[in-house]
């Protein structure tokens, strides 16, 4: 699937806002009742429900990080999509890979689950 698919662009826009510490804009990529899941990497496992809770998590718990997500491959089937890529920069220890699953409704993330495939985020 091309990297410029509209559903993949929603994920890329979210990651771009996160990378540039625009937490309000990152949270705005989610529906009002969205579910956000993240495995324990820098801290405990994260499960937030609702755009405002997601925004609060980004600002108060996640905070700034020197991390860049580069999407290399995608799969889009109807509404859901999965993205696979590389995580690089100062807060990353070695060659890290990620995969994220996203459900999109009306151009917004309604369910987002991130995962890491290799190595240990430092």
Secondary structure, DSSP 8 states (H G I E B T S, - for coil): --TT-HHHHHHHHHHHHHHTT-HHHHHTTEEEEEEEEE-SSSSS-EEEESHHHHHHIIIIII-----EEEEEEEEEETTEEEEEEEEESTT--S-EEEEEEEEEETTEEEEEEEEEEES---
